Amino acid sequence: MNSHTKAQQLWFLSPRQVEVREQELPALQSDQVLVKALCSAISPGTELLVYRGQLPGTMALDEGINAFAGQSASYPLQYGYASVGQVTEIGAEVDSSWRDKTVFSFQAHTSHYIAEPESLMPLPEGIEPQSAVFLANMETAVNLLQDASPLVGERAVVIGQGIVGLLTSQLLAEFPLAELFALDGVESRREHARRAGVTGSFDPHSDADLAELNKRLELEHDGGGADLVLEVSGSPQALNLAIDLCGYAGRIVVGSWYGTKRAEVNLGERFHRNRIQLLSSQVSTIAPELSGRWDKARRFDVAWDMIEKCSPQRFITHRLPLESAAKAYTLLDESPHAALQVVFDYQT
């Protein structure tokens, strides 16, 4: 059994300080399994809030994930929620079919962990581990579209082309929209967006790009502007841009989590007079208007299908061992133009 299994665990010690610790795991209980990690993905948005010390200390770390139940957002702490591994040992009461299964888990970055089988999701046939680590972000993208309810012929804008933004853009590109625009300050991400199927991608820091986008949205005409804006940049300042781009009675769906970051939002001009709707989208729950027919299991099924269709592993820019965690977070923190998706590889 696993009486001597030692795990290499990533710990956030203080702002911009991480450490890999070796920890002996407790004995495996009869209803539990031991999982050896194969790879885990860093969420550049949420995890950078943890890394930079920008989490609200008054709230639980993540109420929607069992692994963090009751854990406050105070240092030192473990985090991460996109791990793929293989079940190597099973307890006496666990069905033997679990042995050797490859599974996804909302689990902090660690080389080994103990879990109850019901908290694990076996990978569908044909999906590789380095595609499966995108499940959490793909579920977020699916939830964003469910909350946004895009309509045929609409003009849509996605602000932010990190992983969630790119996945959202790729899903939206499947809809019969009139036009779909993406904004990001990093050229390589704008290029990814073009490849994902948007009809135009723009730099939000370029006056020329914004002037061209305004022209494409026909903002100066009656009935012009975006019908739908999705804000997934992680920057609260982007809300003002979203309002500027939105048309009369348009919808702004905010998928970003800003943590403790704040910005002044102008609600006195276009927002007020144009009856703009500002909606929060958060993946931990199902929108009430859908919950009669949808549950998490059904949404995960869709997310797996979208992973198979979209092949998100092409967004991986760096594969590093867990021992290089400090390098990984410094890279994401200081050089976002160079790193899109960083994955810890536990097999190196």
C-alpha positions, 0 to 999 in steps of 0.5 A: 500500500501507500504507507511510504508514498511521498508527494512533491507539493507546490505551496504558495508561501507569500506574494511571489514566493512559491516552494515545492515541499515533500510530504508523506501522504496518510495511509490509504483508506478503504474507500480511497484511491492513490493518484500519481499525477501526469500533468497539471495546468496553471490557470494564468488568471486565478493562480496569478491572483494567488501568486501576487497576493490579490485574493480577498482574504475574507472569502473561502479559497474556492467553495466549488471545489471539494479539495479547498473546502473551508480553506481560507485565502491566506498563506501558506496555501496550496492551489491549482485545479487542473490535474490529470493523473493515473490511479495507481492504488485502490482501497479494499472497498473501491471497484477494481475498474478504477485501477490504472484509470487516467483521471481528471481532478480539481486538485492542487499541483502535486505529484501524488494525492489521495482522493475518493473516486467520486471526485475524479473524472475518467478521461473519455476515450481518445483524449490525451492527458495534455488535452484533458488539463484544459477541462476546467477552462473549457467548462468555463468557456461553455458556461460563458456561452450559456450565460451569454446566450448568443443569437444569430446575426449578433455582433460579439466581442471577446475582451482578453485572449488568454486561454479562457478567451481563446476557448470562448472565441473558438466556441463563438466562432461556431455560431452564425454571428454577423461578426466576432471580434477579439481584443488582446494586447499581445500579438501572438494571442491575437494571431491565435484568435484569428486562427480560432475563427474570429473575423477580426482581432485588435489591440486595445492599447492602439488608438488606430485599432480601436478606431477600426473596431468602432467602424466595424461595429458601426458605433456611430450609427443607430442600432450600432455597437456590439450586441454582446461583449464578453470580458475575460481579460482579468483587468477590471479597467476593461469594463469601461472598454466593454461599455464603450463598445456595447450597443443599445440594450447590449449585454456585457458578460463578465467572466473575469475574477478580479480578486482585490483589483479595483478600477473606476467604472464609468456608469454615467454616460453610455451605460445608463442611457443605453440600458446596457446589461452587466451580467456575472458569469461564474462556473461553480453553478448552473444559471437558474434558468437552465438548472431544470435541464442542466447539471454539472455532469451534462455540462462536463459532457459538453466540455469534453466534446469541445476539447475533442473538437478544439484540440486546445493542447496547441495552446501549451507554450511551456512544459516544465517539471514541478521543481521549476514552479518559481520559474513558471510563475515568474514567466507568467507574471513578468512575460505574458507575451511569451507564455500562454499556457504553462503545464507541469509535467510530472513524468520528466 
